[in-house]
Amino acid sequence: MRAVAYSVIFQGLSLAVSLPLADSFPGHDCVVDNRTLDEIYAAAQKESGELTVFWGGDEISQGDPTITAWNARFPNVKLNLTVDVSKYLDSRIDRQFQKTGDDGADLAVIQTTHDYSRWKREGRLLPYKPANWNNIYPALKDPNGAFFGIFVYQFGSLIYNSDRLNESQLPNSYADFVDPAWKGKLVLTYPNDDDAIGYLFSVLIDKYGWEWFETLSQQDVQWIRGTGQPTDVVAKGNTTRVLSFTSNLTGPKNLASKILDVPRVLWPQRGAIFSSTKRPESAKLFLSWLISDEFQQGLASEGRYLSVKNLNSTSGSVWNEPNTGITQFGTFMEDRANVEWWRFQYETTIGTAQGVSPILSV
């Protein structure tokens, strides 16, 4: 009963509920920075030191495309981009702040959406509105410029090995995963180790019930830490594990995807500058570049949903997604007691997450 009740409450809320009121950030609003990227780049080159970015992910290689593109576009501003699991990055940020009053990074682009509203309340974010500010969907940005969504990430599509399975063989609903035919064939991320996967499973359990989850746990699932690792397993030719729904379609050519007609989890990955930064122009350049048409067009060409409105013609609007609201995950993340409730429910059935951090396992 509690699971269903929470789901109804979450789906009835808007993202605005999870954001602090405007007057909780007094005197810190800012105007839109209408400078071009090249103009900000010129200012950034006058700053010393390297720009330190904390980037949420679970494989170090996930930061490589951004680093390569940055170095090609802005070679005179050195970038130090650190990829780690978001829940560990935010812990490092807070620990460093407690020790020195410095956040340990100039800015962060991580999954733990609830941290941004807290950091705003604590006065630890530098308000910034890049030139593309008015193209960002209002529900995906803080009205005072404390933070905004840069990428739209998602989990819940079926990711399968196309050398081993035809699309016609795939389940038509998540209910089918408890069929004996799928025993020993699934590799999934621990829902008690990643909040996005935890939220996805909460939605599925609301739909199919706890009996579904209990039965799924008896299907000889390979539970794994990290959301990047399931695709690594599925792509192999020497394993029975041929399907996942807790990862994304990246990398090997023998992977394919299918979207089921049920809810997925989508959310805007937020970015923000820390007020303790000693390189504000470099940090502004980084966020401006990520949300610029120049960068977002590359995401659109990959078929990704965007945080900006003006490129919808190439990517399709995330608001047209029929089964999933983009703001519910942010609301879920704000209620940490409920997140912990779900985590312990999962652990009651499948135990604690086993293995080292996914970053350390590669």
C-alpha positions as CSV (number, residue, x, y, z in Angstrom):
1,M,0.0,0.0,0.0
2,R,2.8,2.4,0.8
3,A,4.4,1.9,-2.6
4,V,1.2,2.7,-4.4
5,A,0.5,5.7,-2.2
6,Y,4.0,7.2,-2.8
7,S,3.7,6.7,-6.6
8,V,0.4,8.6,-6.7
9,I,1.8,11.4,-4.6
10,F,5.0,11.7,-6.8
11,Q,3.1,11.7,-10.1
12,G,0.9,14.5,-8.8
13,L,3.7,16.8,-8.0
14,S,5.7,19.1,-10.3
15,L,9.4,19.7,-10.1
16,A,8.7,23.1,-8.6
17,V,7.7,21.4,-5.4
18,S,11.2,20.0,-5.0
19,L,12.9,23.3,-5.6
20,P,13.4,25.9,-2.8
21,L,11.3,29.0,-3.0
22,A,12.8,32.0,-4.8
23,D,13.1,34.0,-1.6
24,S,15.4,31.3,-0.1
25,F,18.2,32.6,-2.3
26,P,17.8,36.4,-1.7
27,G,20.0,38.8,-3.6
28,H,21.5,36.1,-5.7
29,D,19.5,36.3,-8.9
30,C,21.5,37.1,-12.0
31,V,21.0,38.4,-15.6
32,V,21.6,36.3,-18.6
33,D,25.2,36.2,-19.8
34,N,24.8,37.1,-23.5
35,R,28.5,36.8,-24.3
36,T,29.5,34.4,-27.1
37,L,31.6,31.3,-26.2
38,D,34.6,32.9,-27.7
39,E,34.2,36.0,-25.6
40,I,33.9,33.9,-22.4
41,Y,36.9,31.8,-23.6
42,A,39.0,35.0,-23.9
43,A,38.1,35.9,-20.3
44,A,38.8,32.3,-19.0
45,Q,42.3,32.3,-20.4
46,K,43.2,35.0,-18.0
47,E,42.5,32.7,-15.0
48,S,45.2,30.4,-13.6
49,G,45.1,26.8,-12.8
50,E,43.0,24.0,-14.3
51,L,39.2,23.8,-14.3
52,T,38.1,20.9,-12.1
53,V,34.8,19.3,-13.0
54,F,33.1,16.4,-11.1
55,W,31.2,14.3,-13.6
56,G,28.7,11.6,-12.6
57,G,29.3,8.2,-14.2
58,D,30.4,4.7,-13.4
59,E,33.1,4.1,-16.0
60,I,36.1,6.4,-16.4
61,S,35.8,6.3,-20.1
62,Q,32.4,8.0,-20.0
63,G,34.2,11.3,-19.6
64,D,36.5,10.8,-22.6
65,P,34.2,12.3,-25.3
66,T,33.7,15.5,-23.3
67,I,37.4,15.9,-22.5
68,T,38.3,15.3,-26.2
69,A,35.7,17.8,-27.4
70,W,36.7,20.4,-24.9
71,N,40.4,20.1,-25.6
72,A,39.7,20.6,-29.3
73,R,37.4,23.6,-28.8
74,F,39.2,25.3,-25.9
75,P,42.8,24.1,-25.9
76,N,44.1,27.0,-23.7
77,V,41.9,26.2,-20.7
78,K,43.1,23.0,-19.0
79,L,40.3,20.7,-18.0
80,N,40.5,18.2,-15.1
81,L,37.3,16.1,-15.4
82,T,36.9,13.4,-12.8
83,V,34.3,10.7,-13.4
84,D,32.9,8.8,-10.4
85,V,29.6,7.6,-9.1
86,S,27.5,10.6,-8.2
87,K,26.8,9.6,-4.7
88,Y,30.5,9.4,-4.0
89,L,31.3,12.7,-5.7
90,D,28.7,14.5,-3.6
91,S,30.2,13.0,-0.4
92,R,33.6,14.2,-1.4
93,I,32.3,17.6,-2.2
94,D,30.6,17.9,1.2
95,R,33.5,16.5,3.1
96,Q,35.9,18.9,1.5
97,F,33.6,21.8,2.2
98,Q,33.4,20.8,5.9
99,K,37.2,20.7,6.1
100,T,38.2,23.8,4.2
101,G,35.2,25.7,3.0
102,D,36.1,24.8,-0.5
103,D,34.0,22.3,-2.5
104,G,36.9,20.5,-4.1
105,A,35.7,21.3,-7.6
106,D,34.8,24.3,-9.6
107,L,31.5,22.7,-10.8
108,A,29.6,19.5,-10.7
109,V,27.4,17.6,-13.3
110,I,26.0,14.7,-11.3
111,Q,22.9,12.6,-10.8
112,T,22.1,13.3,-7.2
113,T,19.5,16.0,-8.0
114,H,18.6,16.6,-4.4
115,D,22.0,18.0,-3.6
116,Y,21.6,21.0,-5.8
117,S,18.6,22.4,-4.0
118,R,20.4,21.8,-0.7
119,W,23.6,23.5,-1.9
120,K,21.5,26.4,-3.1
121,R,19.9,26.8,0.4
122,E,23.3,26.7,1.9
123,G,24.5,29.5,-0.4
124,R,27.2,27.2,-2.0
125,L,26.2,27.7,-5.6
126,L,27.2,30.6,-8.0
127,P,24.1,31.7,-9.9
128,Y,24.7,31.7,-13.6
129,K,22.4,32.0,-16.6
130,P,24.1,31.2,-19.9
131,A,23.1,32.8,-23.2
132,N,20.9,29.8,-24.0
133,W,19.0,30.3,-20.7
134,N,15.6,31.2,-22.2
135,N,15.7,28.0,-24.4
136,I,16.0,25.7,-21.4
137,Y,12.6,24.3,-20.3
138,P,11.4,26.2,-17.2
139,A,10.8,23.0,-15.2
140,L,14.4,21.9,-15.8
141,K,16.1,24.9,-14.3
142,D,16.2,26.8,-11.1
143,P,14.6,30.3,-11.6
144,N,17.5,32.1,-10.0
145,G,20.2,30.3,-12.1
146,A,21.6,28.2,-9.3
147,F,21.5,25.0,-11.5
148,F,19.9,23.6,-14.6
149,G,19.4,20.4,-16.5
150,I,22.0,19.8,-19.2
151,F,21.4,16.3,-20.5
152,V,18.3,14.1,-20.3
153,Y,19.3,10.6,-19.2
154,Q,17.0,7.5,-19.1
155,F,16.8,3.9,-18.0
156,G,14.2,1.3,-18.7
157,S,14.6,0.5,-22.4
158,L,15.5,-3.2,-23.2
159,I,19.1,-3.5,-24.2
160,Y,19.9,-6.8,-25.8
161,N,22.6,-8.7,-27.7
162,S,21.3,-8.7,-31.3
163,D,23.6,-11.5,-32.2
164,R,21.8,-13.8,-29.8
165,L,18.3,-12.4,-29.8
166,N,15.8,-11.2,-32.4
167,E,13.5,-8.3,-31.5
168,S,10.6,-10.7,-32.0
169,Q,11.9,-12.8,-29.1
170,L,11.9,-10.0,-26.6
171,P,9.3,-9.6,-23.9
172,N,6.4,-7.3,-24.6
173,S,6.1,-6.2,-20.9
174,Y,8.1,-6.4,-17.7
175,A,5.6,-8.9,-16.5
176,D,7.2,-11.4,-18.9
177,F,10.6,-11.3,-17.1
178,V,9.3,-13.8,-14.5
179,D,8.7,-16.4,-17.3
180,P,11.1,-19.3,-16.8
181,A,12.4,-18.7,-20.3
182,W,14.3,-15.7,-19.0
183,K,16.0,-17.5,-16.1
184,G,19.7,-17.0,-16.2
185,K,19.5,-14.5,-19.1
186,L,19.2,-11.1,-17.3
187,V,21.9,-8.8,-16.0
188,L,20.6,-5.9,-13.9
189,T,22.0,-3.1,-11.8
190,Y,21.3,-3.4,-8.0
191,P,18.3,-1.1,-7.4
192,N,19.6,-0.5,-3.8
193,D,22.9,0.8,-5.2
194,D,21.8,3.5,-7.7
195,D,18.9,5.9,-7.0
196,A,17.8,6.1,-10.6
197,I,17.5,2.3,-10.9
198,G,15.9,2.3,-7.4
199,Y,13.2,4.7,-8.7
200,L,12.7,2.7,-11.8
201,F,12.0,-0.5,-9.8
202,S,9.7,1.5,-7.5
203,V,7.6,2.4,-10.5
204,L,7.6,-1.2,-11.8
205,I,6.7,-2.6,-8.4
206,D,3.8,-0.1,-8.2
207,K,2.6,-1.5,-11.5
208,Y,3.3,-5.3,-11.1
209,G,3.4,-5.7,-7.3
210,W,5.9,-7.1,-4.9
211,E,5.2,-10.7,-6.0
212,W,6.7,-9.7,-9.4
213,F,9.9,-8.5,-7.8
214,E,10.2,-11.5,-5.5
215,T,9.7,-13.8,-8.5
216,L,12.2,-11.9,-10.6
217,S,14.8,-12.3,-7.8
218,Q,14.4,-16.1,-8.3
219,Q,15.3,-15.9,-12.0
220,D,19.1,-16.3,-11.5
221,V,19.6,-12.6,-12.3
222,Q,23.2,-11.4,-12.4
223,W,23.0,-8.4,-10.2
224,I,25.8,-5.9,-10.8
225,R,27.0,-2.6,-9.5
226,G,27.0,0.3,-12.0
227,T,24.7,1.1,-14.9
228,G,27.4,1.0,-17.6
229,Q,28.5,-2.6,-16.8
230,P,25.4,-4.5,-17.8
231,T,25.9,-3.6,-21.5
232,D,29.5,-4.8,-21.2
233,V,28.2,-8.2,-20.0
234,V,25.3,-8.4,-22.6
235,A,27.7,-7.6,-25.5
236,K,29.9,-10.7,-24.7
237,G,29.4,-13.8,-26.9
238,N,30.4,-16.3,-24.2
239,T,27.6,-15.6,-21.7
240,T,24.0,-16.5,-21.3
241,R,23.3,-13.0,-20.1
242,V,21.7,-11.4,-23.2
243,L,19.4,-8.7,-21.9
244,S,19.2,-5.8,-19.5
245,F,16.9,-2.8,-18.8
246,T,19.2,-0.9,-16.4
247,S,21.7,0.4,-18.9
248,N,21.9,2.4,-22.1
249,L,22.6,1.7,-25.7
250,T,26.3,2.5,-26.1
251,G,29.4,1.0,-27.4
252,P,29.4,-2.4,-29.1
253,K,27.7,-2.8,-32.4
254,N,25.9,-6.0,-31.4
255,L,23.7,-4.2,-28.9
256,A,20.2,-3.0,-29.8
257,S,17.3,-1.5,-27.8
258,K,13.5,-1.7,-27.6
259,I,11.2,0.6,-25.7
260,L,8.3,-1.1,-23.9
261,D,5.0,0.6,-23.6
262,V,5.5,1.1,-19.8
263,P,7.1,3.9,-17.7
264,R,10.8,4.4,-17.8
265,V,12.8,6.8,-15.7
266,L,14.0,10.1,-17.4
267,W,15.7,13.0,-15.6
268,P,17.7,16.1,-16.4
269,Q,21.3,15.7,-15.3
270,R,21.9,19.0,-13.5
271,G,25.0,21.1,-13.6
272,A,26.1,24.0,-11.3
273,I,29.1,26.2,-10.4
274,F,30.3,26.2,-6.8
275,S,30.5,29.7,-5.2
276,S,34.0,28.7,-3.9
277,T,35.4,28.5,-7.4
278,K,38.6,30.4,-8.2
279,R,38.0,30.1,-11.9
280,P,34.5,31.5,-12.4
281,E,35.0,32.4,-16.1
282,S,36.3,29.0,-16.9
283,A,33.4,27.4,-15.1
284,K,30.9,29.7,-16.9
285,L,32.5,28.7,-20.2
286,F,32.1,25.0,-19.4
287,L,28.4,25.3,-18.6
288,S,27.7,27.7,-21.5
289,W,29.3,25.3,-23.9
290,L,27.4,22.2,-22.6
291,I,24.0,24.0,-23.0
292,S,24.9,25.8,-26.2
293,D,23.3,24.8,-29.6
294,E,26.8,23.9,-30.7
295,F,27.0,21.1,-28.1
296,Q,23.3,20.2,-27.9
297,Q,23.1,19.7,-31.6
298,G,25.5,16.8,-31.2
299,L,23.1,15.2,-28.7
300,A,20.2,15.8,-30.9
301,S,22.0,14.0,-33.8
302,E,22.2,10.9,-31.5
303,G,18.5,11.0,-31.0
304,R,18.7,12.1,-27.4
305,Y,16.1,14.1,-25.6
306,L,17.3,17.7,-24.9
307,S,16.9,20.2,-22.1
308,V,16.5,23.0,-24.7
309,K,13.4,23.8,-26.6
310,N,14.8,25.2,-29.8
311,L,16.3,22.0,-31.2
312,N,13.2,19.8,-30.7
313,S,12.8,19.5,-34.4
314,T,15.8,17.3,-34.5
315,S,15.5,15.3,-31.3
316,G,11.8,15.4,-30.4
317,S,10.4,16.9,-27.3
318,V,10.9,15.0,-24.0
319,W,7.5,16.3,-23.0
320,N,5.9,14.1,-25.7
321,E,7.3,11.0,-24.0
322,P,3.9,9.1,-23.4
323,N,4.8,6.9,-20.5
324,T,7.3,8.8,-18.3
325,G,7.2,12.2,-16.6
326,I,10.6,13.9,-16.6
327,T,10.2,15.6,-13.2
328,Q,9.1,12.8,-11.0
329,F,12.6,11.5,-10.4
330,G,13.7,14.8,-9.0
331,T,10.7,14.8,-6.6
332,F,11.6,11.2,-5.5
333,M,15.2,12.2,-4.8
334,E,14.1,15.0,-2.5
335,D,12.4,12.6,-0.1
336,R,15.5,10.9,1.3
337,A,13.5,8.9,3.9
338,N,11.5,7.4,1.2
339,V,14.6,6.6,-1.0
340,E,16.0,4.8,2.0
341,W,12.7,2.9,2.6
342,W,12.9,1.6,-0.9
343,R,16.6,0.7,-0.6
344,F,16.0,-1.5,2.4
345,Q,13.0,-3.1,0.7
346,Y,15.2,-4.2,-2.1
347,E,17.9,-5.4,0.2
348,T,15.4,-7.5,2.1
349,T,14.9,-9.5,-1.1
350,I,18.3,-9.5,-2.9
351,G,20.7,-8.5,-0.2
352,T,23.3,-5.7,-0.2
353,A,25.2,-4.7,-3.3
354,Q,28.2,-6.9,-3.8
355,G,31.5,-5.9,-5.5
356,V,33.8,-2.9,-5.5
357,S,32.7,0.4,-6.9
358,P,32.2,0.2,-10.6
359,I,34.9,2.8,-11.2
360,L,37.4,0.5,-9.4
361,S,36.3,-2.6,-11.3
362,V,37.3,-1.4,-14.8
